Each structure stands twice: as C-alpha cells, then as structure tokens.
C-alpha cells in the first residue's frame, strides 16, 4: 500500500473515533509507556497534540514524565520547516501556529543531541517500524539531528499494518517502539 492511500485510510479511521475513545486510548497509551525500558533517561521530547486532527492527547504522558522529574522538551516549527526544541517549565507560554499546533512562545532551547527519547506523532506504522505522518518530513529531518542512539517511540491509536509500506524512502527513519492502546511493538530497540 502506498503512503497516500495509508494516510487517507487512517485519517478516516481517526475521524471515526469519539472524544471518549480518544481520551481512554490516550490514557492507555500513556500508562503503557511505563513498561518501556526508558526511565533511566533524562531528556524526553514529546509532541503537543493537534486537537482538530484528533491526535493522541499527550497531556497524560507529559504529566507522567514530569512526575518522574524528567526534562520534557517540546517542538516549535521555525523557518524552512525545521523544528526548534524548548524545555517545558512552569512558566512556558504557548500559542497556536497556523497549523493549529500549540507551540512554546519562547524559553530555553535544547540541542537535539541532548535528547535521549523522542515520542513521535504518526498516522500509521507497519510491522517493520516504518511510520507515516502527514508527509511534511518534520520528524525525519529532526531525528537526523539527534544522537544515533536516541530512542524513537511512536504513539498510535491503531495497530500495525501487517504488510510493510511499499514506498519507504531511504530518508525515512524507523521507530524503535510503537505504543497502541492494546499493545507495545518493539522494532529496533537497543
């Protein structure tokens, strides 16, 4: 199956979820993260949910990370479709960008090489850990700036596609794990 077809399929599936399903599944995903071997790390990067795209609500996972005294880092889109990364603090202020993504207004920037774990948004993933997002390449470019051993964790409402994607590119970076409400998949985990 081609990426464009998969994007269409999973956008449609996501739009069929009720708000209570989104909430319940987001909580299940956050709780499942507790079983991953990542809790000795200190710097965690996590996306902030785009509500109108019915993404996984990451607030619960952020609360868990903060409760474990982890350094939580969130992205901001800047020029040339690049991401900057800001430490989440009690004084972090947010605004919505043109894509309706909440972003930090300013704050303490964090070098991607400092990050140890990255939670990655996606629409779908396959049994080999390949992921499909919205097609803009933000995370593939960002992950190339990270250390080679950064732990890459996808979050998905849906299970893996059983057949590998047909049009995976050499620039596509696969996941190490993907957490769904019912299962945690392990791919290239260290």
N, C-alpha and C positions, 0 to 999 in steps of 0.2 A: 504494500500500500504506500502511496506517495504522501509526503508531508502535508500537502494542501488538502488532500482527502481526509487525513487524520485530524488536521486542525478543524475542519468542518464537522466531522463526526463528534469530536469531544467538546467543541463549543456548544453543539446542540445538546449533548448529554448533560453538560454542566447547566445549561439553561433550564433543564427539566427538574433540577433539584429545588426543593423547598428551602426556605430560610432555616427551618428547624433541622433539616438534614445537613445543611452547611454547618450549622453550629455544632450538632452532635458529632459529625465526621471530623470537624476541625479539632474538637476536644480529644477524640480518639487518636488522631494523628499526633497531637502534642504529647499525650500520655505514652504512646508507643516510642517516642523519641527517647524516653527514659531508659529503655532497654539497650540502646546502642552504646558501643564502647568509645564514647566521645567525651565523657565527663571529666577527664583529666586535662582537657584542653582549656584555654583561657579566652581566646578571641573567636567569637561566633558572629558570622554575617547572616542576616536574615532580611528577607524582603518584607515590605509592608503591603498588605492586601489591597487590591483594586476591587472595591465593593461592587461596582457596576459590571465587572467581569465575573462576578460570583466566584472569586478566588477563595482558597482556603484562608480562614481567618487566623492569622499568625499571632494574635494578641496573647492567647493562652501559652503558646510556646515561648514567646518573649517573657512572659511572667515567670515561667519555669526557669529560663536562663538567668534572669535577674535574681530569682530566689536562690539559685546556686552560686551567686556572686560572679557570674561570667561577664566579660566585657562584650556587650551587644553592639554590633555595628550595622548601620542601615544605609541603603544606597540613595543617591541623588543623581538624576540624569543631568549631564552638563553638555557643553558644545561637542559637536562631532559624534553624537550618540555614544558618548563614553559615560561611565559611572564614576562618581566620587563616593567616598565612604566616610560616614560620620559616626563617632561614638555616641550611643544613646545615653543621655544623662537626664536627671530630673528637670533640668532647665531647657531641654531640647524643644524648640518650637517647630511646628510643621505647617506646611501649606500644600495645596494640591497643584500639581503641574497641569499642563494642557491635556495630558492623557488620563487625568483624574487619579494620579498616583500620589499618595501622601509622601512628602519628602521633607527632610530637615531643612530649615531655612539657612542655618549656619551651625557652627560648632567646631569640635575638634576632629580634624581629618585623620584617618587611619590609612597607612600604606597597605595595599593588598598583600604584600609579602608578610605582614604581621598576622594575617588571618589564618586560623587553623581549621575551621569548619565553616562551610557555606551551605545554607539552606536555599534551595533553588526552586523558583516557580516553574510550572510547566503545564501544558495541556494534556500531554500523553507521554508514555515511555514504553519501551519494548523489553523483551526478556533478556536483552544483552546490556541494558542500562542506557541505551540511547534515548534522548529526550527530545521532545518537540515543544517549543514555546510559541510565541506569537510571530516569530520569524524575523525579528529585528537584529538578532545576534548580540544583544547587550551582554548576556551572561557568558557566551563563548569568548568574547573579547576580554571581559573582566577576568574569567578564570585563567586565561593565558598570563595575566599579570600576577597571579597568586603563586605561592610556592608549589612545587611539583607534587608534594605530599598532602596538599590541602584536602580535607575530607569533603566530598561533594554529595549532598543529600537532597534528593528530590522529594517533593510533597505532592501527593495526588489523591483526588477523590476516587479514582478508578484504578483497577488492576492493570497489570502489564499487558500490552498487546503480545499475543503468543508468537507471532511471526516478526522477525526483525524488520525494521523500516527499510524500504527499497532505496531511498535516496539520501543515505547518511553521507555527509561530506567529511573530508579529512580535517576540516576546521571544527567539526562538532566534537565537543568534549563529553564523554560518557560519565554517568553517575557512579558513585561507589555504593550508595544505598538509595532506596526509594521507599518512603513510608506511605501506606494507604490506611484507610480506617480498619482494614481486616488483616493486613499482612505487612511485614517489612522485608523487602527484597535486598539481597546482597549481591553485588556485582564485582567490582574491582577493589573491594575493601582491603586495607592493609592488614 
